[in-house]
Structures are given as structure tokens and as C-alpha cells.
Amino acid sequence: MDLLGFIIILVKVLVVFAATMLTVLVMIYLERRVSAFMQGRLGPNRVGPQGLLQPIADGIKFMMKEDIVPAGADKPIFILAPAILLIPALMTFAVIPFGSDITLFGRQIPLQVADVNVGILYVLALTSIGVYGIVLAGWSSNSKYSLLGGLRSSAQLISYELAMGLAVVSIILLSGSLKLNDIVADQQGYLFSWNVFKQPLAFIIFLVAVYAETNRLPFDLSEAEQELVGGYHTEYSSIKFAMFFMAEYANMITAAALTVTLFFGGWDFPLVDESSLGILGTVLSVCSFILKMGFFLFLFIWVRWTFPRFRYDQLMKLGWKVMLPLALFNIFITAGYLTVRALV
Amino acid sequence: MAIITKSYEPTFWDKLYFPALFKGLMVTLRYFFKRKVTIQYPEEKYIPPDGYRGLHRLNKYSDGRIRCVACEMCSAACPVDCIHIIPGPSPWDEGKERYPVRFDIDLLRCIFCGFCEMACPEEAIELTEIYDFSDLTRENLLIDRDGLLEVYELTKNKNYYSQTKKSEKSET
């Protein structure tokens, strides 16, 4: 790899990392503001204009707090757990294409940090590593509430990862590739070429599973504060707690980006051929991607303040008895359709 | 044994849950755009309804004489004994002969029940709409006769909170 190529990769990594962290901050602000608005309140509006600096104030507060390691905790794992959760959450975004190719310095640069040809497997693998952070945090805290939170989280992940994976399989069947770029390319053209319209059932299953994966309401059983105090992060304080917090939002951002990529044409702006418009097309595609992602991030908050939490047995029943058969059924139909199309 | 009676049989549409979920989302979205109920306190002030029992005041006649005749009915009615009155001869020629030389209310003891107001034969003591009179020392919360008369001047037009808002606006 030449020097320019290396610099380009480095810049892309930095930009994506900075953008993700910035979106985390914006999400923390929006979570509080939107939740307040939905409850008829105003929410934080004192720090900076319209309270925009609130997440920074929160961050400073977290750093100033005393860092407590409970007695009897498994110290190395206790310290490692938040990192195990946060790092994969930030790494997942690497394979997501967030815009059409851009031509700079006489070379074509794809707006994607790494074009891995097993992109979707990479994403699924990393999101599964993230749960180790939760389980280890729960286990190493030496607290029954944390342990229960961690256990719930792992059980939840196993039951929902299956349905999620199977929903993704039907997308892979359609596009014939695990590469996220190919999946995006497959959805270009007219509006109804987006996968939501081809695979509505897979979309619904995926969306529900994503909420379970990111431990958000109505599936936030691993941190159900009414039952488990704080769940897996009960014993955490200071910057370590902030890391769990950031990881949760980073996971949400990745999940939203993945939903957009798999089902809403990625950076595709309907009815426009981005590659023919040059730099304007790239800007348009990035804006379209951000807009779609923003909607799904808003949906995360919106859903949180609308639906009550599932009971644990209901969660399991939904995962194994409803989502899994539905996802299998969907694959069956998709595969059948493809076989018939190939024969005719 | 409990007998379970089903009030209705859910249809297929109900069992899908999605229409109900969508309805729920619309409810929260409606609230998202609704007017907010928050009163941003130091800038905006809540205006209490008529009959609110806040800080006390001593009423005056239009010519400036104190209505109170120091009959001590209020201090007798007071369930927590927070009103202390020392009566004296009135300095004015016309009207009543008695008036309060001292009229002290311990606001820390007061429970704002309004019994003093009801007991008063001269309609001299009244509770006003003022609710934000907290202070840093106990001494500052012992209000005397002149203080109570000052409260009257502040509240006689029944617009304590609406007028302070206006004057704050004109300052800025």
C-alpha cells in the first residue's frame, strides 16, 4: 500500500470514529430532550443554547466522580468489561458504506473504512462479542443484580441473534453476496428496489431483533432498573459507567446504520444515480444515509418512551416461538421464489 | 377457584399487535409536538389561583390607617401560636382607638391554614398569593408589622406575579 492510500485510510478511520462519537453525544442529548418532549416537559435546556452542551456537562460529571471497585469484585475483568463492550461497538461501523464513491487526487475512494467481503458476518460477529462485555461485567461485579442482568442479556442475545441472522440470510439470498457494498448496489434503481419492499417480513423481524440486541426498551431486561437496580452496570461508577453508556449508544448507531444498509438502500437516494453526479452525488448520498439513520435513531428513542418492557418469559416466547419460525418461513419463501425464477 | 371470563376474543388483526403498536407510537408523537407544561421558574412564575394561602399581609384603609385593632382574635385562632401582638392606643384621631404596636408572625411556625384570616373581625389580616419567600436565616423569616404592611403594598392590586414579570421584561 502506498503512502497516499495509507493516509486516506487513516483519515477515513478518524472521520468515522469522530462522527460516531459525535453522534453518541447528540444521541445522549436527544434521548433526554425527546423523552422530555414526549412527556410534555422541556428537558435539559440550560447548558448552552437549547441545552446542547448537556452531554459535555454529563461527561465532565462522570469523569469527576469517584471510581469505585466493589470489594470481592474480580478486578482485572471488572476493569476490562466496559472496554470489551465499547470497542466492538465502535469497530462495527468500519464496514458500513456511508456514501457513494468519491474521486479525489485522481483516485476513486469508497466511503467505507474497510470493504470486507464478509461484511455482514463481521458485523454479526462483533455485536456478539459485545455481549461478553455485559456478561463479564455482571459476573465480575460480585453482585446478584449485576449477575442476573448479565445472564438475562446473554440468554436474550442467543434467542434474538438467531432470528436476526435468519432475517439477514434472506437478504443475502437476494443480493447473493455478504459484502455490504453489494447489498447496497443491489438495492439501487427505483424506490421499490429497496429491501424493505422486497422483504417486509425480514425487515420487521430484523428491527425487533435489533432492539433486543442493543438492549433497548421494550427488551432492556438486562438493565431493568425496576427489578435489577441497574442491571449489569449496577456496581460501575465514573468513567467506566460512562463507557457502558457510550457503548449502548454506539451500538444503537451501528444498528441504525445496519438497518439502513440492509433494508433502506444504504446511501441510495431514490430515483437518483449518485455516481453520475460526481461530488454532488456523494454529498447527496451521505446526506441521504444520515437522514435515514437519523430516523432510525429517533425511532429507538420514540419506541423507548412508547412501549412497556416485556416480561422475561414473553421475551423468550416471542424470540423462539414467533420470530424464529417466521424468519425460517421467510427464508423458505425467498429461496422458493429464487429457485422458481432460476428455473423459469 | 378463580373463574377466568374472557371479555372478548382477539381477532387476527389484534393478534398481529402492529396496529396497536402504531397507535401507541402516534400517541407519543402527538405529545412530542404538544405544548409543554413546564414553567421555567425563575424567569416564568406560576400564578396561583384566587384563595391561595401564601405570605400574610396587614390591610390598610384607603387613607393609610391600619385596619387591625389588635383584638388578638387571630393569635387566639392560630393553631400553632405563631402570631404575637402587642396592642397600643391608635395614633389617629378618627376611627378605632386600638392598633397594634407590634405584630409579629413567625413564618417558620406558620402552617398557612388561614384561620387568622377567618377569625379577623376587621378583615385586617389576609393571606396573599406570594409563595416564594424563602430565606437563608431564621431571623429573616420573622415578619413584623411594617413588613406585613409592605406586603400589602406589594399585593394590593392582586398582580404580584404578573406585574413582576412585566417589570422584569422592561428591564431587559
HADDOCK unambig.tbl for C-alpha pairs under 7 A between the chains (distance, minus, plus):
assign (segid A and resid 37 and name CA) (segid B and resid 31 and name CA) 6.95 0.50 0.50
assign (segid A and resid 37 and name CA) (segid B and resid 32 and name CA) 4.89 0.50 0.50
assign (segid A and resid 38 and name CA) (segid B and resid 28 and name CA) 5.55 0.50 0.50
assign (segid A and resid 38 and name CA) (segid B and resid 29 and name CA) 6.88 0.50 0.50
assign (segid A and resid 38 and name CA) (segid B and resid 31 and name CA) 5.08 0.50 0.50
assign (segid A and resid 38 and name CA) (segid B and resid 32 and name CA) 4.38 0.50 0.50
assign (segid A and resid 39 and name CA) (segid B and resid 31 and name CA) 6.77 0.50 0.50
assign (segid A and resid 40 and name CA) (segid B and resid 31 and name CA) 6.29 0.50 0.50
assign (segid A and resid 40 and name CA) (segid B and resid 36 and name CA) 4.67 0.50 0.50
assign (segid A and resid 40 and name CA) (segid B and resid 37 and name CA) 5.91 0.50 0.50
assign (segid A and resid 41 and name CA) (segid B and resid 36 and name CA) 5.32 0.50 0.50
assign (segid A and resid 41 and name CA) (segid B and resid 37 and name CA) 6.03 0.50 0.50
assign (segid A and resid 41 and name CA) (segid B and resid 38 and name CA) 5.46 0.50 0.50
assign (segid A and resid 42 and name CA) (segid B and resid 36 and name CA) 6.42 0.50 0.50
assign (segid A and resid 42 and name CA) (segid B and resid 38 and name CA) 6.23 0.50 0.50
assign (segid A and resid 303 and name CA) (segid B and resid 25 and name CA) 6.99 0.50 0.50
assign (segid A and resid 306 and name CA) (segid B and resid 24 and name CA) 6.21 0.50 0.50
assign (segid A and resid 306 and name CA) (segid B and resid 25 and name CA) 6.01 0.50 0.50
assign (segid A and resid 306 and name CA) (segid B and resid 28 and name CA) 6.24 0.50 0.50
